[in-house]
Amino acid sequence: MFTTALAQRGKTEQGDLPLDLFWSIETLKKELNAVILAHYYQEPDIQDIADFIGDSLQLAKAAANTNADVIVFAGVHFMAETAKILNPDKMVLLPDLNAGCSLADSCPPEAFAAFKAAHPDHLVVSYINCSADIKAMSDIICTSSNAVKIVEQIPKDQPIIFAPDKNLGRYVMEKTGRDLVLWEGSCVVHETFSEKKIVQLKMAHPQAEAIAHPECETSVLRHASFIGSTAALLKYCEESPSQEFIVATEPGIIHQMQKRAPHKRFIPAPPLNNCACNECPFMRLNTLEKLYWAMKNRTPEITMPEEIRLAALRPMQRMLEMSV
């Protein structure tokens, strides 16, 4: 049982932890009429107590449809911002405000505004992994699940800026045949996978399928038999007859893969160095203890200026309409 180990962690800066964190979180959830949304990259304990687990598109839809008064977002900052954009009258809590995103940080609003101004006739399609300020400057938001579908619905004579992920942008260009103007941003986790080590793993496990997230570099994607969002990778592993998979995305997803296909083997793709660089350091800032204290103290809460929220809402709504 997880609770014994958790209780042994003792005091925190905020006080004593309850003996049973799982029960206490469930109790707070009822008191607050709260829903816990968690990304696949969160630690297993958080995934196991979440009301809904998903990728960015699934979580955006869940946030848009919830009847809860409080949304506890176990993910990173831009995801909690997205929930607030869609739910201005609800309290949105993020267990750790420092849970940011290297990809979102790679696209500063001032620099992107200048980039956009240099391409005045371009439609801006932005990956959901960006700040509210970037969303507010965008025409349509997309996720890795629907990026190809979104771009395919835009007239071919309409020039497009794709931001902020250059690797996902290149993947969309390959799939759609469109010439996109790319912002040169990237995710530190998905850029750390080693092509050489993946090839070595495939040689050591000849029956294993390599699967990858489209945020990975082209050199990694070329070795994958399937490329897709975290949700698509999970579904593929369930349905594929293969019994072994080399997984090139943040290894938090493997917890769900093992739960849904316990008889199969999942091997996390190795990074370039002998480190845990394939784990997102921002996602891992959230812990069960921090989630408990966020609910207990009703903080940290996500807020933003209303003009930014409204400007960011429009491209989010377009995405949801185009993703039906």
PyMOL commands that set and color helices and strands:
alter all, ss='L'
color gray80, all
select helices_A, chain A and resi 2-7+21-32+44-49+56-65+77-86+102-105+109-117+132-136+147-152+166-176+195-204+218-221+230-239+253-260+283-285+288-297+306-322
alter helices_A, ss='H'
color red, helices_A
select strands_A, chain A and resi 11-12+15-16+34-39+52-54+70-74+91-93+123-127+140-142+160-163+180-182+209-212+226-227+244-248+265-268
alter strands_A, ss='S'
color yellow, strands_A
deselect
rebuild
show_as cartoon
